[in-house]
Structure formats: C-alpha cells, structure tokens
Amino acid sequence: MANRSHRNSGYKAMNAMNRDGARHSSLRNLDLEVPNYTSHVVETADCCDLLSRLPDGSVQLIVCDPPYNIQLADWDRHDDYIAWASVWLKEAERILSPTGSIAIFGGLQYQSEAGSGDLLSIIQHMRDASDMLLANLIIWNYQNGMSARRFFANRHEEIAWFAKTRKYFFDLDAVREPYDEETKRQYMKDKRLNPESVEKGRNPTNVWRMGRLNGNSAERVGHPTQKPRQVIQQLIRSLSYPGSTVVDFFAGSGVTTRVAIEESRHSICGDLDDTFQSYVSKQIEMIDTCDLFKAFPKFGISTKLGKDHPIFGKK
C-alpha cells in the first residue's frame, strides 16, 4: 500500500519547503534579534496565583513539570487531580500567544500510583476541554533507571507538547543534530535533498536520548526530581525565540530560569517550595563555570512579578 502521506497536502508543502530552503510560516514576521538585556522573575508562589497576574496572549512557551500525584509528599497528593489541573491548564491556555506552546512532563508508567493523575488523563482532558493542538508526544529516553521484575523496566518519560493554534512557532534549525561526515557526503549526492538542510543536520525526532541526572551529577542542586538542563534547553530553543517569555509555574530546581538566561529569553518562574530561591541561586552560579565562552545578554532577577517585566509591554 502506498504511503498516504505522499498525497497529504501539508506534507507536500513541508517537503517542498525543505527542498527549497524556505522558512516555515512560524518563523516569518518575528523579531529574532537577541535582546541586550533579559528579565527574570523567581517568585515563591502558588501556580494559579502567578498565572492570574499574567496578561492574555503574552507568553510564548510554558514549561510544565507538574506533580504526578504519586503520593510522595503533601504537594503530590490530590483527591481529584484533573479538577485541580484543569484550573491551571485553562489559565495556561489563556496566557499563551497564538504562536505559543506548553510542554507538559509526565509518565504513563505512574498509572497505578497516580490513579486519575497521570499524563494520559491530562491529554484526555485537553482533548475534551481545550481547542489546543497536540503537536507532538515526545519520548525522553534515558539509560539509567530502576530495575524491575514484574514488568519491563522503565527507561523513558513523556512530554506532551500542546500548541495554542496551528500558527505555533517551531524552530527546527535551532535543535538539528549534525550528520557525521560520511552520512553527509552520501546525502549530498541525493538530488532530492536540499544541501543547506543537510549541512544543518537531522531532525532530532520525537525520541530524545538524553540521560537523567545521576545522584552525583555536577548539575544537581538538591531538588529530588530535577530535570536535565539539556532537555529544557531543547524545548526552549525549538519552541521559543530570543526576547520572548518562558513561564514555568512548577519551577522546582530552577533549571528553566538558568536556560532562559543562557538562551536570551525572558522568564517568569514560580514554585511553592521555600527552597526554590536557593535552587535558582545555585543554577545561576553554574552558568559561569559551564559557559565561559558562551555570550548572552546581561540579565536581572527579581523575586516578585512587577509591571516592569517585558511581558506587560508586548503581546
């Protein structure tokens, strides 16, 4: 049977752009210049309180690593998880710009512990209650993890990427993976392929092979469920652009603030944990040691969202 995608007009248009080296519509008409200064908020706050203070349509990207409802702590217990999640999901949709996206971490492997609180339940709720588009289900694959005897040992988590509209921003070039020289040489012989795209590298696909943080990782700041910088970096580079605003209202280890600084984005991050501020401080201290040769704008950090944040001056 022939591949039905060959007759799909969307795929045809996308393939034509790839051959011609044309920019996707999500990259047009945007100011992609690196700003001279970025502003960052790190506030100890409830997620819904923080969201309620953000303007409609003002945020480009939300990075969201919510509690999984697996009863690890008081903040991880919800009798009706979806009723709780539906409040911040609705607010998140409100504040996203037409080109914006939300990336939600989760794990289907937690179904027995979480009951109605796993990522599958969130996806189903979004399909029933939201007009947002499930653009991708990303599989974050890692080699290190717990062993198991009663089932296949888990080595991945999922990230559900929802876009506000079909006009969502996506910068593939920012996250392409370079080909090795032999593969590049072979692809350059294929007349169907755009040489410029071959030079840029391959699409990383929706399976990201990136290790989890070991207990002795240099990235560790003390948070029990800290996500690797590389994973957050891939999301921020592909789904936002320099000068846009990234929001994380379950900011935990503070890694989103760090990556936003490094990637020249503004950010607003919050968490109810009293130690959140100290985690962010540790993240910022590591920027100088890990990125001595990387240039990024000067930045300012405040512990309270004020009207001087760039999010209030642009849509």
Buried (B, 14 or more C-beta within 10 A) or exposed (E): EEEEEEEEEEEEEBBEBBEEEBEBEBBEEBEEEBBEEBBBBBBBBBBEEBBEBBEEBBBBBBBBBBBBBBBEEEEBEBEEBBEBBBEBBEBBBBBBBEBBBBBBBBBBBBBEBBBBBBBBBBBEBBEEEBEBBEBBEBBBEBEEEEEEEEEEEBBBBBBBBBBBBEEBBBBBBBBBEEBEEEEBEEBEEEEEEBEEBBEBBBEBEBEBEBBBBEEEEEBEBEBEBBBBBBBBBBBBBBBBBBBBBBBBBBBBBBBBBBBBBBBBBBBBBBBBBEBBBEBBBBBBEBBEEEEEEEEBBEBEBBEEBEEEBBBEEEE
